[in-house]
Amino acid sequence: MSEIVFLVEDAAEGGLIARALGHSIFTEADSYDELREHVRDAVQCHFDEDDRPSIIRLHYVKDEVLAA
C-alpha cells in the first residue's frame, strides 16, 4: 500500500477528528498541527514497517450552512 487517506472534520466539542478510510484508525486533537502528529503516530502503530503506507493524505471536510 502506498497511500492512506484520513477524513478530517471539526469535532462537535471542539478540536478535530480524523478517521482512516478503509482502516480502523481514529484519532483526535485540539489543533491541526497536533492532529498531523497524532495521525503519523497512529499509522506507525497500526502498520508494520514493511506494510506502512508511504503517503498519508488528510482530506479536511468542513460543512458550513449559510443563511440567505
mmCIF file as Biopython writes it, N, C-alpha, C and O atoms, coordinates in Angstrom:
data_model
#
loop_
_atom_site.group_PDB
_atom_site.id
_atom_site.type_symbol
_atom_site.label_atom_id
_atom_site.label_alt_id
_atom_site.label_comp_id
_atom_site.label_asym_id
_atom_site.label_entity_id
_atom_site.label_seq_id
_atom_site.pdbx_PDB_ins_code
_atom_site.Cartn_x
_atom_site.Cartn_y
_atom_site.Cartn_z
_atom_site.occupancy
_atom_site.B_iso_or_equiv
_atom_site.auth_seq_id
_atom_site.auth_asym_id
_atom_site.pdbx_PDB_model_num
ATOM 1   N N  . MET A ? 1  ? 0.852   -1.175 0.000  1.0 0.0 1  A 1 
ATOM 2   C CA . MET A ? 1  ? 0.000   0.000  0.000  1.0 0.0 1  A 1 
ATOM 3   C C  . MET A ? 1  ? 0.896   1.235  0.000  1.0 0.0 1  A 1 
ATOM 4   O O  . MET A ? 1  ? 1.825   1.339  0.800  1.0 0.0 1  A 1 
ATOM 5   N N  . SER A ? 2  ? 0.615   2.145  -0.881 1.0 0.0 2  A 1 
ATOM 6   C CA . SER A ? 2  ? 1.455   3.335  -0.956 1.0 0.0 2  A 1 
ATOM 7   C C  . SER A ? 2  ? 0.800   4.571  -0.345 1.0 0.0 2  A 1 
ATOM 8   O O  . SER A ? 2  ? 1.480   5.565  -0.094 1.0 0.0 2  A 1 
ATOM 9   N N  . GLU A ? 3  ? -0.518  4.523  -0.100 1.0 0.0 3  A 1 
ATOM 10  C CA . GLU A ? 3  ? -1.212  5.711  0.396  1.0 0.0 3  A 1 
ATOM 11  C C  . GLU A ? 3  ? -2.360  5.319  1.312  1.0 0.0 3  A 1 
ATOM 12  O O  . GLU A ? 3  ? -3.022  4.300  1.110  1.0 0.0 3  A 1 
ATOM 13  N N  . ILE A ? 4  ? -2.583  6.161  2.336  1.0 0.0 4  A 1 
ATOM 14  C CA . ILE A ? 4  ? -3.746  6.014  3.211  1.0 0.0 4  A 1 
ATOM 15  C C  . ILE A ? 4  ? -4.399  7.396  3.296  1.0 0.0 4  A 1 
ATOM 16  O O  . ILE A ? 4  ? -3.712  8.415  3.344  1.0 0.0 4  A 1 
ATOM 17  N N  . VAL A ? 5  ? -5.728  7.414  3.313  1.0 0.0 5  A 1 
ATOM 18  C CA . VAL A ? 5  ? -6.476  8.675  3.333  1.0 0.0 5  A 1 
ATOM 19  C C  . VAL A ? 5  ? -7.257  8.768  4.644  1.0 0.0 5  A 1 
ATOM 20  O O  . VAL A ? 5  ? -7.927  7.820  5.053  1.0 0.0 5  A 1 
ATOM 21  N N  . PHE A ? 6  ? -7.157  9.925  5.289  1.0 0.0 6  A 1 
ATOM 22  C CA . PHE A ? 6  ? -7.917  10.217 6.500  1.0 0.0 6  A 1 
ATOM 23  C C  . PHE A ? 6  ? -8.935  11.300 6.210  1.0 0.0 6  A 1 
ATOM 24  O O  . PHE A ? 6  ? -8.625  12.295 5.554  1.0 0.0 6  A 1 
ATOM 25  N N  . LEU A ? 7  ? -10.141 11.107 6.694  1.0 0.0 7  A 1 
ATOM 26  C CA . LEU A ? 7  ? -11.181 12.114 6.631  1.0 0.0 7  A 1 
ATOM 27  C C  . LEU A ? 7  ? -11.073 12.938 7.908  1.0 0.0 7  A 1 
ATOM 28  O O  . LEU A ? 7  ? -11.192 12.399 9.008  1.0 0.0 7  A 1 
ATOM 29  N N  . VAL A ? 8  ? -10.851 14.231 7.768  1.0 0.0 8  A 1 
ATOM 30  C CA . VAL A ? 8  ? -10.680 15.135 8.905  1.0 0.0 8  A 1 
ATOM 31  C C  . VAL A ? 8  ? -11.892 16.047 8.981  1.0 0.0 8  A 1 
ATOM 32  O O  . VAL A ? 8  ? -12.306 16.637 7.983  1.0 0.0 8  A 1 
ATOM 33  N N  . GLU A ? 9  ? -12.458 16.153 10.189 1.0 0.0 9  A 1 
ATOM 34  C CA . GLU A ? 9  ? -13.628 17.009 10.402 1.0 0.0 9  A 1 
ATOM 35  C C  . GLU A ? 9  ? -13.483 17.750 11.717 1.0 0.0 9  A 1 
ATOM 36  O O  . GLU A ? 9  ? -12.736 17.333 12.602 1.0 0.0 9  A 1 
ATOM 37  N N  . ASP A ? 10 ? -14.214 18.865 11.838 1.0 0.0 10 A 1 
ATOM 38  C CA . ASP A ? 10 ? -14.286 19.567 13.113 1.0 0.0 10 A 1 
ATOM 39  C C  . ASP A ? 10 ? -15.090 18.714 14.088 1.0 0.0 10 A 1 
ATOM 40  O O  . ASP A ? 10 ? -16.147 18.193 13.733 1.0 0.0 10 A 1 
ATOM 41  N N  . ALA A ? 11 ? -14.597 18.569 15.307 1.0 0.0 11 A 1 
ATOM 42  C CA . ALA A ? 11 ? -15.310 17.820 16.338 1.0 0.0 11 A 1 
ATOM 43  C C  . ALA A ? 11 ? -16.393 18.717 16.941 1.0 0.0 11 A 1 
ATOM 44  O O  . ALA A ? 11 ? -16.200 19.926 17.075 1.0 0.0 11 A 1 
ATOM 45  N N  . ALA A ? 12 ? -17.515 18.129 17.297 1.0 0.0 12 A 1 
ATOM 46  C CA . ALA A ? 12 ? -18.638 18.897 17.860 1.0 0.0 12 A 1 
ATOM 47  C C  . ALA A ? 12 ? -18.240 19.607 19.157 1.0 0.0 12 A 1 
ATOM 48  O O  . ALA A ? 12 ? -18.721 20.703 19.443 1.0 0.0 12 A 1 
ATOM 49  N N  . GLU A ? 13 ? -17.364 18.979 19.933 1.0 0.0 13 A 1 
ATOM 50  C CA . GLU A ? 13 ? -16.959 19.555 21.219 1.0 0.0 13 A 1 
ATOM 51  C C  . GLU A ? 13 ? -15.708 20.419 21.104 1.0 0.0 13 A 1 
ATOM 52  O O  . GLU A ? 13 ? -15.161 20.856 22.117 1.0 0.0 13 A 1 
ATOM 53  N N  . GLY A ? 14 ? -15.254 20.670 19.879 1.0 0.0 14 A 1 
ATOM 54  C CA . GLY A ? 14 ? -14.045 21.460 19.632 1.0 0.0 14 A 1 
ATOM 55  C C  . GLY A ? 14 ? -12.895 20.565 19.207 1.0 0.0 14 A 1 
ATOM 56  O O  . GLY A ? 14 ? -12.891 19.369 19.499 1.0 0.0 14 A 1 
ATOM 57  N N  . GLY A ? 15 ? -11.938 21.132 18.531 1.0 0.0 15 A 1 
ATOM 58  C CA . GLY A ? 15 ? -10.818 20.349 18.034 1.0 0.0 15 A 1 
ATOM 59  C C  . GLY A ? 15 ? -11.158 19.668 16.724 1.0 0.0 15 A 1 
ATOM 60  O O  . GLY A ? 15 ? -12.099 20.061 16.034 1.0 0.0 15 A 1 
ATOM 61  N N  . LEU A ? 16 ? -10.389 18.644 16.382 1.0 0.0 16 A 1 
ATOM 62  C CA . LEU A ? 16 ? -10.538 17.946 15.111 1.0 0.0 16 A 1 
ATOM 63  C C  . LEU A ? 16 ? -10.508 16.439 15.325 1.0 0.0 16 A 1 
ATOM 64  O O  . LEU A ? 16 ? -9.892  15.946 16.270 1.0 0.0 16 A 1 
ATOM 65  N N  . ILE A ? 17 ? -11.181 15.715 14.437 1.0 0.0 17 A 1 
ATOM 66  C CA . ILE A ? 17 ? -11.128 14.257 14.458 1.0 0.0 17 A 1 
ATOM 67  C C  . ILE A ? 17 ? -10.679 13.782 13.079 1.0 0.0 17 A 1 
ATOM 68  O O  . ILE A ? 17 ? -10.947 14.429 12.066 1.0 0.0 17 A 1 
ATOM 69  N N  . ALA A ? 18 ? -9.993  12.642 13.059 1.0 0.0 18 A 1 
ATOM 70  C CA . ALA A ? 18 ? -9.535  12.060 11.799 1.0 0.0 18 A 1 
ATOM 71  C C  . ALA A ? 18 ? -9.830  10.571 11.810 1.0 0.0 18 A 1 
ATOM 72  O O  . ALA A ? 18 ? -9.535  9.878  12.783 1.0 0.0 18 A 1 
ATOM 73  N N  . ARG A ? 19 ? -10.419 10.078 10.709 1.0 0.0 19 A 1 
ATOM 74  C CA . ARG A ? 19 ? -10.729 8.657  10.532 1.0 0.0 19 A 1 
ATOM 75  C C  . ARG A ? 19 ? -10.114 8.182  9.231  1.0 0.0 19 A 1 
ATOM 76  O O  . ARG A ? 19 ? -10.257 8.826  8.191  1.0 0.0 19 A 1 
ATOM 77  N N  . ALA A ? 20 ? -9.430  7.051  9.293  1.0 0.0 20 A 1 
ATOM 78  C CA . ALA A ? 20 ? -8.851  6.470  8.087  1.0 0.0 20 A 1 
ATOM 79  C C  . ALA A ? 20 ? -9.944  5.795  7.273  1.0 0.0 20 A 1 
ATOM 80  O O  . ALA A ? 20 ? -10.821 5.133  7.829  1.0 0.0 20 A 1 
ATOM 81  N N  . LEU A ? 21 ? -9.892  5.958  5.981  1.0 0.0 21 A 1 
ATOM 82  C CA . LEU A ? 21 ? -10.848 5.302  5.097  1.0 0.0 21 A 1 
ATOM 83  C C  . LEU A ? 21 ? -10.342 3.896  4.794  1.0 0.0 21 A 1 
ATOM 84  O O  . LEU A ? 21 ? -9.248  3.723  4.257  1.0 0.0 21 A 1 
ATOM 85  N N  . GLY A ? 22 ? -11.144 2.898  5.141  1.0 0.0 22 A 1 
ATOM 86  C CA . GLY A ? 22 ? -10.786 1.516  4.875  1.0 0.0 22 A 1 
ATOM 87  C C  . GLY A ? 22 ? -9.948  0.848  5.945  1.0 0.0 22 A 1 
ATOM 88  O O  . GLY A ? 22 ? -9.543  -0.304 5.786  1.0 0.0 22 A 1 
ATOM 89  N N  . HIS A ? 23 ? -9.680  1.557  7.036  1.0 0.0 23 A 1 
ATOM 90  C CA . HIS A ? 23 ? -8.891  1.002  8.141  1.0 0.0 23 A 1 
ATOM 91  C C  . HIS A ? 23 ? -9.497  1.444  9.464  1.0 0.0 23 A 1 
ATOM 92  O O  . HIS A ? 23 ? -10.195 2.457  9.522  1.0 0.0 23 A 1 
ATOM 93  N N  . SER A ? 24 ? -9.239  0.702  10.509 1.0 0.0 24 A 1 
ATOM 94  C CA . SER A ? 24 ? -9.766  1.025  11.835 1.0 0.0 24 A 1 
ATOM 95  C C  . SER A ? 24 ? -8.802  1.935  12.585 1.0 0.0 24 A 1 
ATOM 96  O O  . SER A ? 24 ? -8.265  1.557  13.626 1.0 0.0 24 A 1 
ATOM 97  N N  . ILE A ? 25 ? -8.589  3.118  12.059 1.0 0.0 25 A 1 
ATOM 98  C CA . ILE A ? 25 ? -7.694  4.085  12.700 1.0 0.0 25 A 1 
ATOM 99  C C  . ILE A ? 25 ? -8.488  5.367  12.923 1.0 0.0 25 A 1 
ATOM 100 O O  . ILE A ? 25 ? -9.114  5.895  12.004 1.0 0.0 25 A 1 
ATOM 101 N N  . PHE A ? 26 ? -8.452  5.855  14.159 1.0 0.0 26 A 1 
ATOM 102 C CA . PHE A ? 26 ? -9.186  7.059  14.548 1.0 0.0 26 A 1 
ATOM 103 C C  . PHE A ? 26 ? -8.320  7.831  15.530 1.0 0.0 26 A 1 
ATOM 104 O O  . PHE A ? 26 ? -7.715  7.237  16.422 1.0 0.0 26 A 1 
ATOM 105 N N  . THR A ? 27 ? -8.253  9.147  15.376 1.0 0.0 27 A 1 
ATOM 106 C CA . THR A ? 27 ? -7.523  9.970  16.337 1.0 0.0 27 A 1 
ATOM 107 C C  . THR A ? 27 ? -8.150  11.356 16.382 1.0 0.0 27 A 1 
ATOM 108 O O  . THR A ? 27 ? -8.939  11.721 15.509 1.0 0.0 27 A 1 
ATOM 109 N N  . GLU A ? 28 ? -7.798  12.113 17.391 1.0 0.0 28 A 1 
ATOM 110 C CA . GLU A ? 28 ? -8.326  13.463 17.550 1.0 0.0 28 A 1 
ATOM 111 C C  . GLU A ? 28 ? -7.272  14.363 18.168 1.0 0.0 28 A 1 
ATOM 112 O O  . GLU A ? 28 ? -6.303  13.883 18.757 1.0 0.0 28 A 1 
ATOM 113 N N  . ALA A ? 29 ? -7.465  15.683 18.032 1.0 0.0 29 A 1 
ATOM 114 C CA . ALA A ? 29 ? -6.509  16.647 18.571 1.0 0.0 29 A 1 
ATOM 115 C C  . ALA A ? 29 ? -7.175  18.015 18.683 1.0 0.0 29 A 1 
ATOM 116 O O  . ALA A ? 29 ? -8.258  18.243 18.145 1.0 0.0 29 A 1 
ATOM 117 N N  . ASP A ? 30 ? -6.504  18.916 19.394 1.0 0.0 30 A 1 
ATOM 118 C CA . ASP A ? 30 ? -7.026  20.266 19.578 1.0 0.0 30 A 1 
ATOM 119 C C  . ASP A ? 30 ? -6.680  21.200 18.425 1.0 0.0 30 A 1 
ATOM 120 O O  . ASP A ? 30 ? -7.393  22.174 18.185 1.0 0.0 30 A 1 
ATOM 121 N N  . SER A ? 31 ? -5.592  20.915 17.709 1.0 0.0 31 A 1 
ATOM 122 C CA . SER A ? 31 ? -5.172  21.771 16.600 1.0 0.0 31 A 1 
ATOM 123 C C  . SER A ? 31 ? -4.809  20.910 15.392 1.0 0.0 31 A 1 
ATOM 124 O O  . SER A ? 31 ? -4.619  19.699 15.509 1.0 0.0 31 A 1 
ATOM 125 N N  . TYR A ? 32 ? -4.716  21.553 14.236 1.0 0.0 32 A 1 
ATOM 126 C CA . TYR A ? 32 ? -4.381  20.822 13.006 1.0 0.0 32 A 1 
ATOM 127 C C  . TYR A ? 32 ? -2.951  20.276 13.069 1.0 0.0 32 A 1 
ATOM 128 O O  . TYR A ? 32 ? -2.699  19.144 12.655 1.0 0.0 32 A 1 
ATOM 129 N N  . ASP A ? 33 ? -2.022  21.078 13.586 1.0 0.0 33 A 1 
ATOM 130 C CA . ASP A ? 33 ? -0.633  20.616 13.706 1.0 0.0 33 A 1 
ATOM 131 C C  . ASP A ? 33 ? -0.529  19.408 14.630 1.0 0.0 33 A 1 
ATOM 132 O O  . ASP A ? 33 ? 0.191   18.454 14.334 1.0 0.0 33 A 1 
ATOM 133 N N  . GLU A ? 34 ? -1.242  19.452 15.738 1.0 0.0 34 A 1 
ATOM 134 C CA . GLU A ? 34 ? -1.257  18.332 16.676 1.0 0.0 34 A 1 
ATOM 135 C C  . GLU A ? 34 ? -1.904  17.100 16.032 1.0 0.0 34 A 1 
ATOM 136 O O  . GLU A ? 34 ? -1.448  15.977 16.246 1.0 0.0 34 A 1 
ATOM 137 N N  . LEU A ? 35 ? -2.952  17.308 15.252 1.0 0.0 35 A 1 
ATOM 138 C CA . LEU A ? 35 ? -3.622  16.200 14.578 1.0 0.0 35 A 1 
ATOM 139 C C  . LEU A ? 35 ? -2.677  15.509 13.594 1.0 0.0 35 A 1 
ATOM 140 O O  . LEU A ? 35 ? -2.669  14.282 13.495 1.0 0.0 35 A 1 
ATOM 141 N N  . ARG A ? 36 ? -1.898  16.282 12.882 1.0 0.0 36 A 1 
ATOM 142 C CA . ARG A ? 36 ? -0.933  15.697 11.945 1.0 0.0 36 A 1 
ATOM 143 C C  . ARG A ? 36 ? 0.033   14.762 12.673 1.0 0.0 36 A 1 
ATOM 144 O O  . ARG A ? 36 ? 0.338   13.677 12.178 1.0 0.0 36 A 1 
ATOM 145 N N  . GLU A ? 37 ? 0.508   15.174 13.829 1.0 0.0 37 A 1 
ATOM 146 C CA . GLU A ? 37 ? 1.394   14.317 14.634 1.0 0.0 37 A 1 
ATOM 147 C C  . GLU A ? 37 ? 0.676   13.051 15.081 1.0 0.0 37 A 1 
ATOM 148 O O  . GLU A ? 37 ? 1.231   11.955 15.007 1.0 0.0 37 A 1 
ATOM 149 N N  . HIS A ? 38 ? -0.556  13.205 15.543 1.0 0.0 38 A 1 
ATOM 150 C CA . HIS A ? 38 ? -1.331  12.056 16.021 1.0 0.0 38 A 1 
ATOM 151 C C  . HIS A ? 38 ? -1.610  11.061 14.898 1.0 0.0 38 A 1 
ATOM 152 O O  . HIS A ? 38 ? -1.565  9.849  15.107 1.0 0.0 38 A 1 
ATOM 153 N N  . VAL A ? 39 ? -1.898  11.581 13.707 1.0 0.0 39 A 1 
ATOM 154 C CA . VAL A ? 39 ? -2.150  10.701 12.567 1.0 0.0 39 A 1 
ATOM 155 C C  . VAL A ? 39 ? -0.893  9.912  12.222 1.0 0.0 39 A 1 
ATOM 156 O O  . VAL A ? 39 ? -0.959  8.704  11.995 1.0 0.0 39 A 1 
ATOM 157 N N  . ARG A ? 40 ? 0.239   10.583 12.183 1.0 0.0 40 A 1 
ATOM 158 C CA . ARG A ? 40 ? 1.505   9.879  11.893 1.0 0.0 40 A 1 
ATOM 159 C C  . ARG A ? 40 ? 1.774   8.787  12.922 1.0 0.0 40 A 1 
ATOM 160 O O  . ARG A ? 40 ? 2.140   7.667  12.566 1.0 0.0 40 A 1 
ATOM 161 N N  . ASP A ? 41 ? 1.592   9.118  14.201 1.0 0.0 41 A 1 
ATOM 162 C CA . ASP A ? 41 ? 1.799   8.135  15.267 1.0 0.0 41 A 1 
ATOM 163 C C  . ASP A ? 41 ? 0.841   6.954  15.124 1.0 0.0 41 A 1 
ATOM 164 O O  . ASP A ? 41 ? 1.241   5.801  15.286 1.0 0.0 41 A 1 
ATOM 165 N N  . ALA A ? 42 ? -0.423  7.243  14.821 1.0 0.0 42 A 1 
ATOM 166 C CA . ALA A ? 42 ? -1.426  6.183  14.690 1.0 0.0 42 A 1 
ATOM 167 C C  . ALA A ? 42 ? -1.089  5.247  13.533 1.0 0.0 42 A 1 
ATOM 168 O O  . ALA A ? 42 ? -1.246  4.032  13.654 1.0 0.0 42 A 1 
ATOM 169 N N  . VAL A ? 43 ? -0.631  5.800  12.419 1.0 0.0 43 A 1 
ATOM 170 C CA . VAL A ? 43 ? -0.261  4.980  11.265 1.0 0.0 43 A 1 
ATOM 171 C C  . VAL A ? 43 ? 0.943   4.103  11.606 1.0 0.0 43 A 1 
ATOM 172 O O  . VAL A ? 43 ? 0.978   2.928  11.243 1.0 0.0 43 A 1 
ATOM 173 N N  . GLN A ? 44 ? 1.924   4.669  12.301 1.0 0.0 44 A 1 
ATOM 174 C CA . GLN A ? 44 ? 3.094   3.889  12.698 1.0 0.0 44 A 1 
ATOM 175 C C  . GLN A ? 44 ? 2.717   2.750  13.636 1.0 0.0 44 A 1 
ATOM 176 O O  . GLN A ? 44 ? 3.292   1.665  13.554 1.0 0.0 44 A 1 
ATOM 177 N N  . CYS A ? 45 ? 1.762   2.983  14.520 1.0 0.0 45 A 1 
ATOM 178 C CA . CYS A ? 45 ? 1.327   1.943  15.458 1.0 0.0 45 A 1 
ATOM 179 C C  . CYS A ? 45 ? 0.483   0.871  14.767 1.0 0.0 45 A 1 
ATOM 180 O O  . CYS A ? 45 ? 0.543   -0.299 15.144 1.0 0.0 45 A 1 
ATOM 181 N N  . HIS A ? 46 ? -0.289  1.254  13.777 1.0 0.0 46 A 1 
ATOM 182 C CA . HIS A ? 46 ? -1.231  0.344  13.134 1.0 0.0 46 A 1 
ATOM 183 C C  . HIS A ? 46 ? -0.573  -0.602 12.131 1.0 0.0 46 A 1 
ATOM 184 O O  . HIS A ? 46 ? -1.005  -1.745 11.984 1.0 0.0 46 A 1 
ATOM 185 N N  . PHE A ? 47 ? 0.459   -0.140 11.446 1.0 0.0 47 A 1 
ATOM 186 C CA . PHE A ? 47 ? 1.094   -0.926 10.387 1.0 0.0 47 A 1 
ATOM 187 C C  . PHE A ? 47 ? 2.497   -1.364 10.791 1.0 0.0 47 A 1 
ATOM 188 O O  . PHE A ? 47 ? 3.204   -0.643 11.495 1.0 0.0 47 A 1 
ATOM 189 N N  . ASP A ? 48 ? 2.890   -2.546 10.342 1.0 0.0 48 A 1 
ATOM 190 C CA . ASP A ? 48 ? 4.278   -2.963 10.453 1.0 0.0 48 A 1 
ATOM 191 C C  . ASP A ? 48 ? 5.100   -2.094 9.508  1.0 0.0 48 A 1 
ATOM 192 O O  . ASP A ? 48 ? 4.566   -1.530 8.553  1.0 0.0 48 A 1 
ATOM 193 N N  . GLU A ? 49 ? 6.380   -1.989 9.771  1.0 0.0 49 A 1 
ATOM 194 C CA . GLU A ? 49 ? 7.241   -1.118 8.968  1.0 0.0 49 A 1 
ATOM 195 C C  . GLU A ? 49 ? 7.206   -1.480 7.485  1.0 0.0 49 A 1 
ATOM 196 O O  . GLU A ? 49 ? 7.229   -0.591 6.633  1.0 0.0 49 A 1 
ATOM 197 N N  . ASP A ? 50 ? 7.152   -2.767 7.170  1.0 0.0 50 A 1 
ATOM 198 C CA . ASP A ? 50 ? 7.138   -3.205 5.769  1.0 0.0 50 A 1 
ATOM 199 C C  . ASP A ? 50 ? 5.815   -2.916 5.061  1.0 0.0 50 A 1 
ATOM 200 O O  . ASP A ? 50 ? 5.784   -2.780 3.838  1.0 0.0 50 A 1 
ATOM 201 N N  . ASP A ? 51 ? 4.731   -2.821 5.818  1.0 0.0 51 A 1 
ATOM 202 C CA . ASP A ? 51 ? 3.398   -2.613 5.243  1.0 0.0 51 A 1 
ATOM 203 C C  . ASP A ? 51 ? 2.921   -1.165 5.322  1.0 0.0 51 A 1 
ATOM 204 O O  . ASP A ? 51 ? 1.855   -0.840 4.797  1.0 0.0 51 A 1 
ATOM 205 N N  . ARG A ? 52 ? 3.683   -0.300 5.960  1.0 0.0 52 A 1 
ATOM 206 C CA . ARG A ? 52 ? 3.270   1.078  6.208  1.0 0.0 52 A 1 
ATOM 207 C C  . ARG A ? 52 ? 3.164   1.873  4.904  1.0 0.0 52 A 1 
ATOM 208 O O  . ARG A ? 52 ? 4.060   1.797  4.063  1.0 0.0 52 A 1 
ATOM 209 N N  . PRO A ? 53 ? 2.080   2.632  4.729  1.0 0.0 53 A 1 
ATOM 210 C CA . PRO A ? 53 ? 1.948   3.461  3.522  1.0 0.0 53 A 1 
ATOM 211 C C  . PRO A ? 53 ? 3.008   4.566  3.506  1.0 0.0 53 A 1 
ATOM 212 O O  . PRO A ? 53 ? 3.398   5.077  4.555  1.0 0.0 53 A 1 
ATOM 213 N N  . SER A ? 54 ? 3.462   4.922  2.321  1.0 0.0 54 A 1 
ATOM 214 C CA . SER A ? 54 ? 4.483   5.961  2.206  1.0 0.0 54 A 1 
ATOM 215 C C  . SER A ? 54 ? 3.875   7.362  2.165  1.0 0.0 54 A 1 
ATOM 216 O O  . SER A ? 54 ? 4.568   8.348  2.412  1.0 0.0 54 A 1 
ATOM 217 N N  . ILE A ? 55 ? 2.581   7.450  1.852  1.0 0.0 55 A 1 
ATOM 218 C CA . ILE A ? 55 ? 1.886   8.740  1.795  1.0 0.0 55 A 1 
ATOM 219 C C  . ILE A ? 55 ? 0.666   8.693  2.707  1.0 0.0 55 A 1 
ATOM 220 O O  . ILE A ? 55 ? -0.116  7.742  2.677  1.0 0.0 55 A 1 
ATOM 221 N N  . ILE A ? 56 ? 0.521   9.739  3.519  1.0 0.0 56 A 1 
ATOM 222 C CA . ILE A ? 56 ? -0.666  9.917  4.357  1.0 0.0 56 A 1 
ATOM 223 C C  . ILE A ? 56 ? -1.375  11.167 3.846  1.0 0.0 56 A 1 
ATOM 224 O O  . ILE A ? 56 ? -0.820  12.265 3.876  1.0 0.0 56 A 1 
ATOM 225 N N  . ARG A ? 57 ? -2.588  10.987 3.387  1.0 0.0 57 A 1 
ATOM 226 C CA . ARG A ? 57 ? -3.360  12.110 2.851  1.0 0.0 57 A 1 
ATOM 227 C C  . ARG A ? 57 ? -4.454  12.487 3.846  1.0 0.0 57 A 1 
ATOM 228 O O  . ARG A ? 57 ? -5.213  11.631 4.300  1.0 0.0 57 A 1 
ATOM 229 N N  . LEU A ? 58 ? -4.528  13.786 4.184  1.0 0.0 58 A 1 
ATOM 230 C CA . LEU A ? 58 ? -5.571  14.295 5.071  1.0 0.0 58 A 1 
ATOM 231 C C  . LEU A ? 58 ? -6.580  15.063 4.222  1.0 0.0 58 A 1 
ATOM 232 O O  . LEU A ? 58 ? -6.239  16.054 3.574  1.0 0.0 58 A 1 
ATOM 233 N N  . HIS A ? 59 ? -7.809  14.598 4.235  1.0 0.0 59 A 1 
ATOM 234 C CA . HIS A ? 59 ? -8.885  15.238 3.475  1.0 0.0 59 A 1 
ATOM 235 C C  . HIS A ? 59 ? -9.778  15.954 4.483  1.0 0.0 59 A 1 
ATOM 236 O O  . HIS A ? 59 ? -10.584 15.322 5.166  1.0 0.0 59 A 1 
ATOM 237 N N  . TYR A ? 60 ? -9.632  17.281 4.571  1.0 0.0 60 A 1 
ATOM 238 C CA . TYR A ? 60 ? -10.345 18.085 5.566  1.0 0.0 60 A 1 
ATOM 239 C C  . TYR A ? 60 ? -11.689 18.518 4.988  1.0 0.0 60 A 1 
ATOM 240 O O  . TYR A ? 60 ? -11.744 19.233 3.988  1.0 0.0 60 A 1 
ATOM 241 N N  . VAL A ? 61 ? -12.765 18.078 5.623  1.0 0.0 61 A 1 
ATOM 242 C CA . VAL A ? 61 ? -14.123 18.383 5.189  1.0 0.0 61 A 1 
ATOM 243 C C  . VAL A ? 61 ? -14.719 19.372 6.185  1.0 0.0 61 A 1 
ATOM 244 O O  . VAL A ? 61 ? -14.746 19.117 7.389  1.0 0.0 61 A 1 
ATOM 245 N N  . LYS A ? 62 ? -15.189 20.491 5.673  1.0 0.0 62 A 1 
ATOM 246 C CA . LYS A ? 62 ? -15.804 21.494 6.537  1.0 0.0 62 A 1 
ATOM 247 C C  . LYS A ? 62 ? -17.206 21.759 6.009  1.0 0.0 62 A 1 
ATOM 248 O O  . LYS A ? 62 ? -17.377 22.172 4.862  1.0 0.0 62 A 1 
ATOM 249 N N  . ASP A ? 63 ? -18.192 21.524 6.835  1.0 0.0 63 A 1 
ATOM 250 C CA . ASP A ? 63 ? -19.587 21.706 6.463  1.0 0.0 63 A 1 
ATOM 251 C C  . ASP A ? 63 ? -20.069 23.059 7.009  1.0 0.0 63 A 1 
ATOM 252 O O  . ASP A ? 63 ? -20.119 23.261 8.222  1.0 0.0 63 A 1 
ATOM 253 N N  . GLU A ? 64 ? -20.416 23.969 6.116  1.0 0.0 64 A 1 
ATOM 254 C CA . GLU A ? 64 ? -20.914 25.283 6.516  1.0 0.0 64 A 1 
ATOM 255 C C  . GLU A ? 64 ? -22.327 25.479 6.002  1.0 0.0 64 A 1 
ATOM 256 O O  . GLU A ? 64 ? -22.655 25.092 4.880  1.0 0.0 64 A 1 
ATOM 257 N N  . VAL A ? 65 ? -23.152 26.080 6.829  1.0 0.0 65 A 1 
ATOM 258 C CA . VAL A ? 65 ? -24.513 26.414 6.428  1.0 0.0 65 A 1 
ATOM 259 C C  . VAL A ? 65 ? -24.621 27.939 6.423  1.0 0.0 65 A 1 
ATOM 260 O O  . VAL A ? 65 ? -24.354 28.602 7.425  1.0 0.0 65 A 1 
ATOM 261 N N  . LEU A ? 66 ? -25.017 28.470 5.278  1.0 0.0 66 A 1 
ATOM 262 C CA . LEU A ? 66 ? -25.163 29.916 5.151  1.0 0.0 66 A 1 
ATOM 263 C C  . LEU A ? 66 ? -26.638 30.271 5.044  1.0 0.0 66 A 1 
ATOM 264 O O  . LEU A ? 66 ? -27.376 29.658 4.273  1.0 0.0 66 A 1 
ATOM 265 N N  . ALA A ? 67 ? -27.059 31.249 5.810  1.0 0.0 67 A 1 
ATOM 266 C CA . ALA A ? 67 ? -28.443 31.716 5.719  1.0 0.0 67 A 1 
ATOM 267 C C  . ALA A ? 67 ? -28.536 32.709 4.559  1.0 0.0 67 A 1 
ATOM 268 O O  . ALA A ? 67 ? -27.617 33.491 4.314  1.0 0.0 67 A 1 
ATOM 269 N N  . ALA A ? 68 ? -29.659 32.658 3.858  1.0 0.0 68 A 1 
ATOM 270 C CA . ALA A ? 68 ? -29.850 33.540 2.707  1.0 0.0 68 A 1 
ATOM 271 C C  . ALA A ? 68 ? -30.311 34.912 3.148  1.0 0.0 68 A 1 
ATOM 272 O O  . ALA A ? 68 ? -30.525 35.790 2.312  1.0 0.0 68 A 1 
#
